[in-house]
Each structure stands twice: as C-alpha cells, then as structure tokens.
C-alpha cells in the first residue's frame, strides 16, 4: 500500500533519515530500560543514590490516589527525590515488587524530550497507618495505578524529568509475617 492510498507508516517516515529513525528506536529502547531500572531500584530497598541518578536535577516525583487516601508526597529536584527514597524503607518493605507494564513512549520531534505512560502493579509491605512511625509492623498490600513520565536527554543520556503516579488501587494482599527478634 502506498502513502497515497493511506499508508500512514510511510508518511511518518517521510523526511527522516535512517540515522534519525535509528536514533528514535534507540531512544525508545533506552527510555524503556530507564523505566524498568527505576522499578528494579525501588525493589532494591529504594536505593536512594541509584534512583536519584535516574532523574534530572530539576525533576519532580509524586504518587497518590485522587482522593488523597494514599499519598507518598510530591518532591521537586533530584536531592529532594533522593531524600524521599532514603527514608522510604522506614515505612515500606522489606518486600517490594514493582511491575511496570505496557510502557508507551512518545518522542518529541526535538530529539531531547519525550513522554511516557505505563501501568503499575506493586506488591509491597508497608507500615500500617495504625502503627507508630518507625514501627517494624507491616501489612502486605497490592497497589495499582498509572505512571505518567516526562523524559529529557542530557549529554546523550535519557533521564526522568517528571514522574507522577496516579494510584487507583490499594488493597490488602495478605498479612506479612512479623519480624522475629
């Protein structure tokens, strides 16, 4: 089917060199790897340095339900994001499994910015709201939602410039075993 007969794929390629097309494919792959690395580091006790290294200096990060019943906060700047993740293990974990599903990336024509969306399914241990801060008590929950990301390429490396998770599900999974002294 020719472009004249409705082939939009041919039109999307028009005007792009093979190098441009290859750069777009590589960029999409790098961004997918970036998103999955984020999940891996969340599951590595929320490695604050590793996670902060995935974000731009001026990045934002937030995660909450629309009604505010679950709110992990909003943080602006790489250092604020690092500080949040450095304290996350006090109330989350030790068991966390973050699944980021069906990532979709839209690259901007400027070659240095992109947006993305993916689904979140997470199983994690968290401190119950009824327990005192710093308590070792845990309950296992299932979280679900949608991440909306913004990405920026800096010095040839794709980084997260904005991450917003709209949580739509928080349900008990099963009670986590209490730590033994």
N, C-alpha and C positions, 0 to 999 in steps of 0.2 A: 504494500500500500504506500503510495507516495504522499509527500507532505500536502500536495494539492487535494488529495482525496481524504484528508482528515487525520493523517498520522501526526499526532502531536509530539511524539518522541523525536521525529526528525526536526521539527521546529524548535524543540528545546535545545537541540544540539547545534542548531544553526548559529554561526558566528563565534563558536567556541573552538579553540584549538584543541588538539589532542592533549597538550600539556595542561590546559585549563580543565579539561574533562578529567584527566588523571588526578590533578590536584583536588578536585571536588570529591572524587571517590576516596582518595587517601584521607581527606579531611573528615568525611563521614565516618570512616573506619576509626580514625584517631578519637573522634568525639564519642563514638560508641565505647571504645576501650576506656576512655576517661570516665564515663558514667559507671561502667562496671567496676573500675578501680575504686571509685567512691564507695560503692557497696561493699567491696572487699575490705576497705579500711574501716568502715563502720563496724564490720564484723570482727575486726582485729582490735577489740576493746576501744573503738573510737579513737584510733591513733591520731592525736591532735596535730602533730607535725606533718604526717603524711597527708591528712585531709586538708590542712591549710595550704599545702603545696599545690593542691589541685585548683585553687581559687586565685582570681586576680586580686591585686592589692585593694581595690575598691568594691569587691564583690559584696553581695547580700545573700543571706540564707534565712529561710523561715519554714516552719512546719506547724500546721494547726488545723483543727476542724473549723468549719464555717461558723459553728455556734460557739466556738471558743472552749468547749468542754475538754479538749486536749490541745495544749499549746506549748510547744517546745521553744517558742520565742522567735524573735527577729533580730538578726545580727548584721551589722554593717562593717565591712572591712575585714581583711584577712586575719588580723590579730584578734578581733572580736570573735570571729568564727573559730579560730584556734582555741581561744579561752573557753568558748562554749563546749567544744568537743573534749577539752582537757577535763572538764567537770562532768561530762555525760555519763561516765562509768559509775559515778556515785549513785545514780538512780536507775541506770539501765544496765542490763547484763547480769551475770557474765555471759549468758547465752543470747546471741542475737543472730538472726539470719535475714538479710535483706535481699529480696529478689526484685530486680528492676526488669520489667517485662515490656516487650514490644516497643523498644526505643525508636522514635522517629525524629529525624534531624532535618531541618530546613536551613540550608546555607544561603546567606545573603550574597548578592551579586558583588559586594565589595571585597569578598575573599578573606575577610578578617572577622566576620561576625556570623553568628548562627543562633537559631533557637531549637529547642527540642522538647519533646514530651515523652514520658514513659510512665507505666503503671508501677506502683509499689505494692508489694505484698511482703510484710515483715512479721516474723515470729520473734518475740523477744521477752526477756524477763525484765520487769520494771518494779520499782518500789511502789507498793500500793499507796494510794492517796491517804489512807488512814494511818500509815506508818510515819514515824518521825523522820525528817531529813537525815540522811546518813545511815538509816537503818539497813540491815542486811536482809530484811524481809523482802520477798519477791513474789510476784504473781506473773504467770505467763499469759501474754496477750497476742492477739492477731491484729495487726494494723494493715489497713489498705488505703490507697489513695492514688493521686496523680501528681507526679513531679512536672513542673514547667521550668525549663532551664534556659538560660542565656549563656552563650559562649563567645569568647573572644580569642583570637590568635595574637599572641605577643611573642615577638622574636622567634617566630616559626613554631611555637608550641600552643596548642589549644588548651584553654583554661575555662573554668566555670566563672562567669561574671555575675550570675544570679541564679539562685535555686529556691523555688517556692514549692512546698509540698502541701497540697490540699487533701487533708486526711478525711476520709468519708466512712471509715470503719475502724472501730476499736471494740473488740470482743474478747472475753476470757477464752483462753485456749485450754489450759489446764493448770492446776497449781504446780508451781515449781517446787522441787524439794528444798527444804530449809538447809542452809549450810550447817555442816557439823563442826563443832568447836575443835 
